[in-house]
Amino acid sequence: MMESKANMGSEVHVIVFPYPIQGHINPMLQFSKQLASRGLNVTLATTSSFSSKFHDLKSSSITIETISDGSTEAATPGTVEEYMKKFDVVAPKSLTQLVEHKIGIGHNVRCLVYDSGIPWALDIAKKFDIQGASFFTQSCLVSLIFYQVHQGILSIPVEGPEICVPGMTFDARDVPSFVRRVGLHPSLEKLVINQFSNCGDANWRFFNTFDGLESKGEVYQKPIKGAHVLVLSYPLLGHINPMLQFSKRLASKGLKVTVITTTSISNRLCPQTTGDSSCNIEFVRVYDGYEEEPDKVDVEAYLNRLRVSISLSLFKLLDYYKQNSINFYPTPKMVIYDAFMPWVLQVVKKSGLEGAPFFTQSCVVNSIYYHAYKGDLITSLSGSDLVSLPSIGSLLRVDDLPSFVSTPSLYANALVKVLLDQFSNLEEVNCLFVNTMDVLEIKVVDWMASQWAVKTIGPCIPSMYLDKRLEDDKDYGLSLFKAQTDACIQWLDARESASVVYISMGSLASLGGEQMVEIAKGLEKSNKFFLWVVRALEESKLPLNFKEKTSNKGLIVNWCPQLEVLAHSALGCFVTHCGWNSTLEAVSLGVPMVAFPQWTDQPTNAKCIVDFWRTGVRVKVDDQGFLNSDELEFSIREVMEGERAKEIRSNATKWKQLTKEAMEEGGSSDRNIEEFIAKLLSYS
């Protein structure tokens, strides 16, 4: 019996249009049944190439209507590409005619539920002034990956062992094939990516899943409490680690933190544990112009490409959060960016957000770079010159200055510019962060605070070695190399207290063969137990049979868990290149140092170690920076034997306690973090 036109007009009518594939039709058919069981009038639109499959539904509560897709089951185009091309031409006209017909005969059509693979259906819904609802037949996680590709945040084909999307990091082999292997099925690839071309304009978005099945996805459905900040580091591990530790601190205090890594370094990082504080931290990877770190490249070309690529990727990411502030995380209130990239502030302000630079080097070093930026330092300095700067209040020798200032001619102009341009737009920011603590550099901190809104928030090392307030925060979470942890700790466990010399020159320095031989001789002459980190590529520089010859005294490893080593009771001293992270670690753990600086900020850090904090000695080198074995032996004995050694260890113990106090509740760095969060939450 036919319905009266009056009855048809009183019932809400929904038209459901799946893509003509069995795996899409079935879930949308079941959804149609659910709608019909709740009193809605439902029409399922199928296509001429698929219509006979529905002969058993003719008596059901769902009306089946066939529209033309340009093909029939008996005569379909020869390839998928040909069919899809014809479908996109014919089906829009046929669906328009169906909707027009239903409305014309008096049906109260309120909504068109269409397969997300058919985004043009939304235009038809709008044409007839009815609701449009996109139905996603795949999981939320798969949809998120495709959406990241559509937004340009995830570049394809994916490379490297892992990819990061908001919510999780997983093996790149587990991504959909359309993302992993590009070009095999261009039309299908276009279909899955274009699902998101206008989904933001749809009135509804349905997913064939349920909350408990994709619990990670719940973060995209529920508002995140507290403010959301983004943290972007320069693609160097020595910059990423302290900024990641700061991120953990912010997350532990209730902020939602998104850490942005870049393509050129993320593929090389070895994940470690990150502790419970990381539960409120997400990782997102953006394209920086390179899929991996280039071996040889013009410095200026590299930096220009880095700037252009990160600026574009970051702008897209910020727009992504802005467009999805309801469905995903709240729009970030601030981007904390590495001071090496001052141009990030332009992108941030363009997106209507606040920006704050993070300085990964000491205040002393930063103040020297600032004076050089302002032109307060003469361009050519000789070895006998003494430098006096108002920010420091102490005379500096030329070999106390950062190498980019003392010998700028040795470096590309573009590289020197990176260091100096950190100060190019500080007048535009409301605060800046420095990885140090007030008491460690009190005079310089006070001077910087008179110029800018400085917040010291360090030392940015894992909480387990400071205040222990972040549960299980035992390591940075990322490393370039796999540490030989068990071998190192077991070896140290067998040594007496304060008996071992630990020597490591960091992840970047490459010593010459002659220098490696001289260090080996110095260690032998000292007759101390030693743990020496020699990267795999450097092992060939060791003296012949040195490992075997010294096996009763030394352990040589390619990499080690430095924090665990420095915290071990067997450590007597640390022969260090004086990178700022290593320096802060040694200060925080009360380890005497033998300073052997190589370049960049390291000479200035050595000056602080020897003259300001008095926690170590600096080796004497010749005019070429070469260290002989006798001098190394003498320096090791100076910090491990006699009255001078006792004084140095006493000072080291004092600074260890002061760093702990700075990070404890109510300490200077902790207060600065709390004040920053309070101000951030006050932003509208």
C-alpha positions as CSV (number, residue, x, y, z in Angstrom):
1,M,0.0,0.0,0.0
2,M,1.4,3.4,-1.0
3,E,1.9,6.1,1.7
4,S,-0.1,9.2,1.4
5,K,1.8,12.4,0.5
6,A,0.9,13.8,3.9
7,N,2.4,10.9,5.8
8,M,5.6,11.1,3.7
9,G,6.0,14.7,4.6
10,S,5.6,14.1,8.3
11,E,8.4,11.6,8.6
12,V,12.0,12.6,8.7
13,H,13.7,11.1,5.6
14,V,17.4,10.3,5.4
15,I,19.2,9.3,2.2
16,V,22.3,7.1,2.6
17,F,24.8,6.8,-0.2
18,P,27.8,4.4,0.2
19,Y,30.7,4.1,-2.2
20,P,29.9,1.1,-4.4
21,I,32.3,-1.3,-2.7
22,Q,31.0,-4.2,-0.5
23,G,33.2,-3.2,2.4
24,H,31.7,0.3,2.4
25,I,28.1,-0.7,1.6
26,N,27.8,-3.3,4.5
27,P,28.5,-0.9,7.4
28,M,26.4,1.9,5.9
29,L,23.6,-0.6,5.4
30,Q,23.7,-1.6,9.0
31,F,23.8,2.0,10.0
32,S,20.7,2.6,7.8
33,K,18.9,-0.3,9.7
34,Q,19.7,1.4,13.0
35,L,18.2,4.7,11.8
36,A,15.1,2.9,10.4
37,S,14.6,1.0,13.7
38,R,14.4,4.4,15.4
39,G,11.5,5.6,13.2
40,L,13.3,7.4,10.4
41,N,12.4,6.9,6.7
42,V,15.7,5.7,5.1
43,T,16.6,5.4,1.4
44,L,19.8,3.6,0.6
45,A,21.1,4.7,-2.8
46,T,23.0,2.0,-4.6
47,T,24.5,2.2,-8.1
48,S,23.7,0.4,-11.3
49,S,26.9,-1.7,-11.2
50,F,25.9,-3.1,-7.8
51,S,22.1,-3.0,-7.5
52,S,21.3,-6.8,-7.9
53,K,23.1,-7.5,-4.6
54,F,20.1,-6.0,-2.7
55,H,17.2,-8.3,-4.0
56,D,16.7,-9.7,-0.5
57,L,16.0,-6.3,1.0
58,K,13.0,-5.3,-1.0
59,S,10.6,-6.1,1.8
60,S,12.6,-4.4,4.5
61,S,12.0,-1.1,6.2
62,I,14.7,0.5,4.0
63,T,13.9,1.7,0.5
64,I,16.6,0.7,-2.0
65,E,17.0,3.1,-5.0
66,T,19.3,2.5,-7.9
67,I,21.1,5.4,-9.5
68,S,23.4,5.3,-12.5
69,D,27.2,5.3,-12.0
70,G,27.8,5.0,-15.8
71,S,28.2,1.3,-15.6
72,T,26.3,-2.0,-15.1
73,E,27.3,-5.2,-13.5
74,A,27.5,-6.7,-17.0
75,A,29.6,-3.9,-18.4
76,T,32.0,-2.2,-16.1
77,P,35.1,-0.4,-17.2
78,G,38.3,-2.4,-17.5
79,T,40.3,-0.8,-14.7
80,V,39.6,0.7,-11.3
81,E,41.0,4.0,-12.6
82,E,38.6,4.0,-15.5
83,Y,35.6,3.2,-13.3
84,M,36.4,5.9,-10.8
85,K,36.8,8.5,-13.5
86,K,33.4,7.6,-14.9
87,F,31.8,7.4,-11.5
88,D,32.9,10.9,-10.6
89,V,31.2,12.2,-13.8
90,V,27.9,10.3,-13.8
91,A,27.1,9.7,-10.1
92,P,26.8,13.3,-9.0
93,K,24.1,13.9,-11.6
94,S,22.3,10.7,-10.7
95,L,22.4,11.5,-6.9
96,T,21.1,15.0,-7.5
97,Q,18.2,13.6,-9.5
98,L,17.4,11.2,-6.7
99,V,17.3,13.8,-4.0
100,E,15.3,16.2,-6.2
101,H,12.8,13.4,-6.9
102,K,12.4,12.5,-3.2
103,I,11.8,16.1,-2.3
104,G,9.5,16.6,-5.3
105,I,7.1,13.8,-4.3
106,G,6.8,15.2,-0.8
107,H,9.4,13.4,1.3
108,N,10.7,15.4,4.2
109,V,14.4,14.8,3.3
110,R,16.5,16.2,6.2
111,C,19.9,14.7,5.7
112,L,22.2,13.1,3.1
113,V,24.6,10.6,4.8
114,Y,27.4,10.0,2.3
115,D,30.5,7.9,2.2
116,S,33.5,10.0,3.1
117,G,35.1,8.9,-0.1
118,I,32.5,10.9,-2.0
119,P,33.1,14.4,-0.6
120,W,31.3,16.0,-3.6
121,A,28.0,14.7,-2.1
122,L,28.1,17.5,0.5
123,D,27.7,20.0,-2.4
124,I,24.5,18.2,-3.3
125,A,23.2,18.4,0.3
126,K,23.9,22.1,0.4
127,K,22.2,22.6,-3.0
128,F,19.0,21.3,-1.5
129,D,19.5,23.0,1.9
130,I,19.7,19.7,3.8
131,Q,22.1,18.4,6.4
132,G,25.3,16.6,5.1
133,A,26.9,13.8,7.1
134,S,30.2,12.2,6.2
135,F,30.5,8.5,7.1
136,F,34.0,7.1,7.6
137,T,34.2,3.4,7.1
138,Q,37.7,3.0,8.4
139,S,39.0,3.4,11.9
140,C,39.7,6.7,13.6
141,L,43.4,6.0,13.6
142,V,43.6,5.3,9.9
143,S,41.4,8.4,9.3
144,L,43.8,10.5,11.4
145,I,46.8,9.3,9.4
146,F,45.1,10.2,6.1
147,Y,44.1,13.5,7.6
148,Q,47.7,14.3,8.5
149,V,48.7,13.6,4.9
150,H,45.9,15.8,3.6
151,Q,47.0,18.7,5.8
152,G,50.6,18.3,4.7
153,I,51.8,17.5,8.2
154,L,52.8,13.9,7.3
155,S,54.9,13.7,4.1
156,I,54.5,10.7,1.9
157,P,55.9,8.2,1.2
158,V,56.8,7.9,4.8
159,E,60.4,7.1,5.5
160,G,62.3,6.0,8.5
161,P,61.4,3.5,11.2
162,E,58.6,5.5,12.9
163,I,55.9,8.1,12.3
164,C,54.3,10.3,14.9
165,V,50.7,11.4,14.8
166,P,48.9,13.2,17.7
167,G,48.1,10.5,20.2
168,M,50.9,7.9,19.4
169,T,54.1,7.0,17.7
170,F,54.2,3.7,15.8
171,D,56.2,1.6,13.3
172,A,56.2,3.1,9.8
173,R,55.5,-0.5,8.4
174,D,52.1,-0.3,10.1
175,V,50.8,2.7,8.2
176,P,48.2,2.2,5.4
177,S,49.7,1.1,2.1
178,F,48.5,4.3,0.3
179,V,50.8,6.2,2.6
180,R,53.8,3.8,2.6
181,R,53.9,3.1,-1.2
182,V,52.8,6.0,-3.3
183,G,51.9,5.8,-7.0
184,L,50.6,2.3,-7.3
185,H,47.0,3.3,-7.4
186,P,46.8,7.1,-7.9
187,S,43.0,7.3,-8.0
188,L,42.5,5.3,-4.8
189,E,45.2,7.4,-3.1
190,K,43.5,10.5,-4.1
191,L,40.2,9.2,-2.9
192,V,41.4,8.4,0.7
193,I,43.2,11.7,1.0
194,N,40.4,13.8,-0.4
195,Q,38.0,12.4,2.2
196,F,39.0,15.5,4.2
197,S,38.7,18.1,1.5
198,N,35.5,19.5,3.0
199,C,34.7,17.3,6.0
200,G,35.0,20.3,8.2
201,D,31.9,21.8,6.5
202,A,29.8,18.7,7.1
203,N,27.1,18.9,9.7
204,W,28.0,15.5,11.1
205,R,30.9,13.0,10.9
206,F,30.3,9.4,11.6
207,F,32.9,6.7,12.3
208,N,32.4,3.0,12.2
209,T,34.0,2.3,15.6
210,F,33.3,2.8,19.3
211,D,35.1,4.7,22.0
212,G,36.5,1.8,24.0
213,L,38.0,0.2,20.8
214,E,40.3,3.2,20.1
215,S,40.8,4.6,23.6
216,K,43.8,6.6,22.4
217,G,41.3,8.4,20.1
218,E,39.4,9.6,23.1
219,V,41.8,12.5,23.3
220,Y,40.3,13.8,20.0
221,Q,36.8,13.6,21.3
222,K,37.1,15.1,24.8
223,P,38.4,18.6,25.6
224,I,41.9,18.7,27.2
225,K,42.0,20.4,30.5
226,G,44.5,23.2,30.9
227,A,46.4,25.2,28.3
228,H,48.1,23.7,25.3
229,V,51.6,24.6,24.4
230,L,53.8,23.6,21.5
231,V,57.6,23.1,21.9
232,L,59.8,23.3,18.8
233,S,63.5,22.5,19.0
234,Y,66.4,23.0,16.6
235,P,67.2,19.6,15.0
236,L,70.2,18.8,17.2
237,L,70.0,16.3,20.1
238,G,71.7,18.7,22.4
239,H,68.8,21.1,21.9
240,I,66.0,18.5,21.8
241,N,66.8,16.9,25.2
242,P,66.7,19.9,27.5
243,M,63.5,21.2,25.7
244,L,62.0,17.8,26.1
245,Q,62.8,17.8,29.8
246,F,61.2,21.3,30.1
247,S,58.2,19.8,28.3
248,K,58.0,17.1,31.0
249,R,58.0,19.7,33.7
250,L,55.1,21.6,32.1
251,A,53.2,18.4,31.5
252,S,53.6,17.4,35.1
253,K,52.0,20.6,36.2
254,G,48.8,20.0,34.1
255,L,49.6,21.6,30.7
256,K,49.0,19.7,27.5
257,V,52.3,19.8,25.6
258,T,53.0,18.9,21.9
259,V,56.7,18.4,21.2
260,I,57.5,19.0,17.5
261,T,60.4,17.1,16.1
262,T,61.7,17.4,12.5
263,T,62.3,14.9,9.8
264,S,66.1,15.2,9.5
265,I,66.7,14.0,13.0
266,S,63.7,12.1,14.2
267,N,64.5,9.1,12.0
268,R,67.9,8.8,13.7
269,L,66.7,9.0,17.3
270,C,66.7,5.9,19.6
271,P,63.7,6.2,22.0
272,Q,64.3,5.5,25.6
273,T,61.8,5.5,28.5
274,T,60.2,8.9,29.1
275,G,58.5,8.4,32.5
276,D,54.9,9.0,33.6
277,S,55.2,12.7,33.0
278,S,55.1,12.0,29.3
279,C,51.5,10.9,29.4
280,N,50.4,14.5,28.7
281,I,53.0,15.0,26.0
282,E,52.3,14.3,22.3
283,F,55.0,14.1,19.5
284,V,54.4,15.5,16.1
285,R,56.9,15.4,13.3
286,V,57.2,18.2,10.7
287,Y,59.2,18.4,7.5
288,D,62.3,20.5,7.8
289,G,63.5,20.2,4.2
290,Y,65.4,16.9,4.7
291,E,64.2,13.3,5.3
292,E,67.6,12.6,7.0
293,E,70.6,14.7,8.1
294,P,72.5,15.6,4.9
295,D,76.2,14.4,4.9
296,K,77.6,17.3,3.0
297,V,75.7,20.5,2.2
298,D,76.4,24.2,1.9
299,V,75.7,25.7,5.3
300,E,73.8,28.7,4.0
301,A,71.7,26.6,1.6
302,Y,70.9,24.1,4.5
303,L,69.8,26.9,6.9
304,N,67.7,28.6,4.2
305,R,65.9,25.4,3.3
306,L,65.4,24.6,7.0
307,R,63.8,28.0,7.6
308,V,61.5,27.8,4.6
309,S,60.4,24.2,5.2
310,I,59.8,24.5,9.0
311,S,58.0,27.8,8.6
312,L,55.6,26.2,6.1
313,S,55.1,23.0,8.1
314,L,54.6,24.9,11.4
315,F,52.0,27.2,9.8
316,K,50.1,24.2,8.5
317,L,50.3,22.5,11.9
318,L,49.0,25.6,13.7
319,D,46.2,25.9,11.2
320,Y,45.4,22.3,11.8
321,Y,45.0,22.8,15.5
322,K,43.0,26.0,14.9
323,Q,40.6,24.2,12.6
324,N,40.1,21.3,14.9
325,S,40.1,23.0,18.3
326,I,36.7,21.5,19.2
327,N,37.2,17.9,17.9
328,F,40.9,17.6,18.8
329,Y,43.1,19.6,21.3
330,P,42.3,23.1,22.2
331,T,44.2,25.7,20.1
332,P,47.7,26.2,21.5
333,K,48.2,29.3,23.5
334,M,51.9,29.5,22.9
335,V,54.8,28.1,20.9
336,I,58.1,27.7,22.8
337,Y,60.8,27.7,20.1
338,D,64.5,27.2,20.1
339,A,66.3,30.6,20.2
340,F,68.4,29.4,17.2
341,M,65.2,29.9,15.1
342,P,64.0,33.4,15.8
343,W,62.1,33.5,12.6
344,V,59.6,31.0,14.1
345,L,58.1,34.0,16.0
346,Q,56.9,35.5,12.7
347,V,55.0,32.3,11.9
348,V,53.6,32.1,15.5
349,K,52.4,35.7,15.5
350,K,50.8,35.3,12.0
351,S,48.8,32.5,13.6
352,G,47.7,34.8,16.4
353,L,49.7,33.1,19.1
354,E,52.3,34.0,21.7
355,G,55.9,32.9,21.2
356,A,58.7,32.4,23.7
357,P,62.4,31.5,22.8
358,F,64.2,28.8,24.7
359,F,68.0,29.3,25.1
360,T,69.8,26.0,25.4
361,Q,73.1,27.6,26.3
362,S,74.3,29.4,29.5
363,C,73.5,33.0,30.4
364,V,77.2,33.8,30.2
365,V,77.4,32.5,26.7
366,N,74.2,34.2,25.7
367,S,75.4,37.6,27.0
368,I,78.6,37.3,25.0
369,Y,76.7,36.6,21.8
370,Y,74.4,39.5,22.6
371,H,77.3,41.9,22.9
372,A,78.7,40.6,19.6
373,Y,75.3,41.0,18.0
374,K,75.2,44.6,19.2
375,G,78.7,45.3,17.9
376,D,80.2,45.8,21.3
377,L,83.1,43.4,20.6
378,I,85.9,44.2,18.2
379,T,85.9,41.9,15.2
380,S,89.5,40.7,15.5
381,L,91.0,39.6,18.8
382,S,94.5,38.4,19.5
383,G,95.5,35.8,22.0
384,S,96.8,38.4,24.5
385,D,93.6,40.5,24.5
386,L,91.4,40.7,27.6
387,V,87.7,41.3,27.2
388,S,85.5,43.1,29.7
389,L,81.7,43.0,29.4
390,P,79.2,44.7,31.7
391,S,77.0,41.7,31.8
392,I,79.7,39.4,33.2
393,G,81.8,41.6,35.6
394,S,85.0,39.5,35.0
395,L,87.8,39.7,32.6
396,L,87.8,37.1,29.9
397,R,90.8,35.9,27.8
398,V,90.2,35.3,24.1
399,D,90.4,31.5,24.7
400,D,87.5,31.9,27.2
401,L,85.1,33.2,24.5
402,P,82.9,31.0,22.3
403,S,84.8,30.0,19.2
404,F,82.3,31.7,16.9
405,V,83.3,35.0,18.6
406,S,87.0,34.5,19.1
407,T,87.7,33.0,15.7
408,P,84.7,33.7,13.5
409,S,86.7,33.5,10.3
410,L,86.9,29.7,10.8
411,Y,83.2,29.3,10.3
412,A,80.6,30.0,7.6
413,N,79.1,33.5,8.0
414,A,75.6,31.9,8.0
415,L,76.5,29.8,11.0
416,V,77.8,32.7,13.0
417,K,74.6,34.6,12.0
418,V,72.5,31.8,13.6
419,L,74.2,32.4,17.0
420,L,73.9,36.2,16.9
421,D,70.4,36.5,15.4
422,Q,69.0,34.8,18.5
423,F,68.7,38.4,19.8
424,S,67.1,39.9,16.7
425,N,63.5,40.1,17.9
426,L,63.5,39.6,21.7
427,E,61.8,43.0,22.1
428,E,58.7,41.3,20.6
429,V,58.4,38.5,23.2
430,N,56.9,38.5,26.7
431,C,59.3,36.0,28.2
432,L,62.3,33.9,27.4
433,F,63.6,30.7,28.9
434,V,67.2,29.8,29.7
435,N,68.4,26.3,30.7
436,T,70.2,27.4,33.9
437,M,69.4,28.4,37.4
438,D,69.7,31.8,39.1
439,V,72.4,31.0,41.7
440,L,74.7,29.3,39.1
441,E,75.0,32.6,37.1
442,I,73.5,35.2,39.4
443,K,75.3,38.3,38.1
444,V,74.6,37.5,34.4
445,V,71.0,36.4,35.2
446,D,70.4,39.8,36.9
447,W,71.9,41.7,34.0
448,M,69.8,39.7,31.4
449,A,66.7,40.2,33.6
450,S,67.3,44.0,33.3
451,Q,67.0,43.6,29.5
452,W,64.3,41.0,29.0
453,A,61.7,39.0,30.9
454,V,64.1,36.1,31.6
455,K,63.0,32.9,33.3
456,T,65.6,30.4,34.4
457,I,64.0,27.0,34.4
458,G,67.0,24.6,34.7
459,P,68.9,22.4,35.0
460,C,66.8,20.6,32.4
461,I,67.9,17.1,33.3
462,P,65.7,14.1,34.4
463,S,64.0,14.6,37.7
464,M,65.4,11.4,39.2
465,Y,68.8,13.1,39.5
466,L,67.3,16.3,41.0
467,D,64.0,16.6,43.0
468,K,62.6,13.2,42.1
469,R,59.1,14.7,41.7
470,L,58.5,13.3,38.2
471,E,57.9,9.6,38.7
472,D,60.2,7.3,36.6
473,D,61.8,10.3,34.9
474,K,65.2,8.6,34.7
475,D,66.5,9.6,31.2
476,Y,65.9,12.2,28.5
477,G,63.9,9.8,26.4
478,L,65.9,10.2,23.2
479,S,69.4,9.4,22.1
480,L,71.4,9.2,18.8
481,F,73.1,6.0,19.9
482,K,72.3,2.9,21.8
483,A,74.0,2.9,25.2
484,Q,75.9,-0.1,26.6
485,T,74.2,0.3,29.9
486,D,74.7,-3.1,31.6
487,A,78.3,-3.3,30.7
488,C,79.1,0.2,32.0
489,I,77.2,-0.1,35.3
490,Q,78.4,-3.6,36.1
491,W,82.0,-2.5,35.5
492,L,81.5,0.6,37.7
493,D,80.0,-1.5,40.4
494,A,83.2,-3.4,40.7
495,R,85.3,-0.2,41.4
496,E,85.9,1.7,44.6
497,S,84.4,5.0,45.4
498,A,85.8,8.0,43.5
499,S,88.3,5.9,41.6
500,V,87.3,6.1,38.0
501,V,88.1,8.7,35.3
502,Y,85.2,9.0,32.9
503,I,86.0,10.6,29.5
504,S,83.5,11.6,26.8
505,M,83.8,14.3,24.2
506,G,80.1,14.3,23.2
507,S,78.2,13.3,20.1
508,L,79.7,15.8,17.7
509,A,83.4,16.3,18.4
510,S,85.8,14.2,16.3
511,L,89.4,14.2,17.6
512,G,92.3,13.6,15.3
513,G,94.2,10.3,15.4
514,E,97.3,11.8,17.1
515,Q,95.1,13.4,19.8
516,M,93.4,10.1,20.5
517,V,96.8,8.4,20.9
518,E,97.9,11.1,23.3
519,I,94.8,10.8,25.4
520,A,95.3,7.0,25.6
521,K,98.8,7.6,26.8
522,G,97.7,10.1,29.4
523,L,95.1,7.6,30.8
524,E,97.8,4.9,31.0
525,K,100.2,7.2,32.8
526,S,97.6,8.3,35.3
527,N,97.3,4.6,36.4
528,K,93.6,5.3,37.2
529,F,90.6,3.2,36.3
530,F,88.9,4.7,33.3
531,L,85.7,4.5,31.3
532,W,86.2,6.0,27.9
533,V,83.4,6.7,25.3
534,V,84.8,6.2,21.8
535,R,82.2,6.3,19.1
536,A,82.3,3.4,16.6
537,L,83.6,5.5,13.8
538,E,86.4,6.7,16.1
539,E,87.7,3.4,17.3
540,S,90.2,3.0,14.5
541,K,92.1,6.0,15.9
542,L,93.0,4.2,19.1
543,P,96.6,2.9,19.5
544,L,97.1,-0.6,18.3
545,N,96.0,-3.2,20.9
546,F,95.2,-0.4,23.4
547,K,92.0,-2.1,24.5
548,E,93.7,-5.4,25.2
549,K,96.7,-3.7,26.9
550,T,94.6,-1.8,29.3
551,S,91.7,-4.2,29.9
552,N,92.6,-4.6,33.6
553,K,92.3,-0.8,34.0
554,G,89.8,0.5,31.5
555,L,86.5,-0.1,29.7
556,I,86.0,1.4,26.2
557,V,82.4,1.7,25.0
558,N,80.8,3.2,21.9
559,W,78.2,5.0,24.1
560,C,77.0,4.9,27.7
561,P,74.1,6.1,29.9
562,Q,75.9,9.3,30.9
563,L,73.6,10.3,33.7
564,E,73.8,6.9,35.4
565,V,77.6,7.0,35.0
566,L,78.0,10.4,36.5
567,A,75.7,9.5,39.4
568,H,77.7,6.4,40.2
569,S,79.7,6.5,43.4
570,A,82.8,5.1,41.6
571,L,83.2,8.3,39.5
572,G,86.3,10.3,40.5
573,C,86.3,12.9,37.7
574,F,84.8,13.7,34.3
575,V,87.1,14.6,31.4
576,T,84.7,16.6,29.3
577,H,84.4,18.7,26.2
578,C,82.3,21.1,28.3
579,G,79.1,21.0,26.2
580,W,76.5,22.8,28.3
581,N,74.3,19.7,28.8
582,S,77.3,17.7,30.0
583,T,78.4,20.6,32.2
584,L,75.0,20.9,33.8
585,E,74.8,17.2,34.4
586,A,78.2,17.1,36.1
587,V,77.3,20.2,38.2
588,S,74.0,18.6,39.2
589,L,75.6,15.3,40.2
590,G,78.6,16.8,42.0
591,V,81.3,15.4,39.7
592,P,84.7,17.2,39.5
593,M,85.7,18.0,35.9
594,V,88.8,18.1,33.7
595,A,87.8,20.6,31.1
596,F,89.0,20.0,27.5
597,P,86.9,22.4,25.4
598,Q,86.8,22.1,21.7
599,W,84.7,24.8,20.1
600,T,81.4,26.8,20.1
601,D,80.3,27.6,23.7
602,Q,82.6,25.1,25.4
603,P,85.6,27.4,26.2
604,T,83.2,29.7,28.1
605,N,81.7,26.8,30.0
606,A,85.2,25.8,30.9
607,K,85.9,29.3,32.3
608,C,82.8,28.9,34.5
609,I,83.9,25.4,35.7
610,V,87.4,26.6,36.7
611,D,87.0,30.2,37.9
612,F,83.4,30.8,38.7
613,W,82.3,27.5,40.3
614,R,85.7,26.1,41.0
615,T,84.6,22.5,40.3
616,G,87.5,21.5,38.1
617,V,90.6,22.3,36.1
618,R,91.2,23.1,32.5
619,V,93.9,21.3,30.6
620,K,96.7,23.3,29.0
621,V,97.0,22.9,25.2
622,D,99.5,24.2,22.7
623,D,98.8,26.9,20.0
624,Q,97.0,24.4,17.9
625,G,94.7,23.2,20.7
626,F,96.7,19.9,21.1
627,L,96.7,18.2,24.5
628,N,99.8,16.1,25.4
629,S,99.7,13.0,27.6
630,D,101.7,14.5,30.4
631,E,99.2,17.4,30.8
632,L,96.2,15.1,30.8
633,E,97.9,12.9,33.5
634,F,98.7,16.0,35.6
635,S,95.1,17.4,35.3
636,I,93.5,14.0,36.3
637,R,95.7,13.8,39.3
638,E,95.0,17.4,40.3
639,V,91.3,16.7,40.6
640,M,91.6,13.2,42.2
641,E,94.6,13.5,44.5
642,G,95.7,15.9,47.2
643,E,94.3,19.1,48.8
644,R,93.2,20.7,45.6
645,A,91.2,17.7,44.8
646,K,89.4,17.9,48.2
647,E,88.5,21.6,47.6
648,I,87.2,20.8,44.1
649,R,85.1,17.9,45.3
650,S,83.7,20.0,48.2
651,N,82.7,22.8,45.7
652,A,81.1,20.2,43.4
653,T,79.1,18.8,46.3
654,K,77.9,22.3,47.2
655,W,76.7,23.0,43.7
656,K,74.9,19.6,43.5
657,Q,72.8,20.6,46.5
658,L,72.0,24.1,45.0
659,T,70.8,22.6,41.7
660,K,68.6,20.2,43.6
661,E,67.1,23.1,45.6
662,A,66.4,25.1,42.5
663,M,64.2,22.4,41.0
664,E,62.5,21.4,44.3
665,E,59.0,22.8,45.1
666,G,59.4,26.5,45.8
667,G,63.0,26.6,44.4
668,S,63.9,29.4,42.0
669,S,63.5,27.4,38.7
670,D,60.3,25.8,40.0
671,R,58.8,29.2,40.9
672,N,59.6,30.5,37.5
673,I,57.8,27.6,35.8
674,E,54.8,28.1,38.1
675,E,54.7,31.8,37.3
676,F,54.9,31.1,33.6
677,I,52.0,28.7,33.8
678,A,49.9,31.1,35.8
679,K,50.4,33.8,33.3
680,L,49.7,31.4,30.4
681,L,46.4,30.4,31.9
682,S,45.5,34.1,32.2
683,Y,45.7,34.6,28.4
684,S,42.3,34.8,26.8
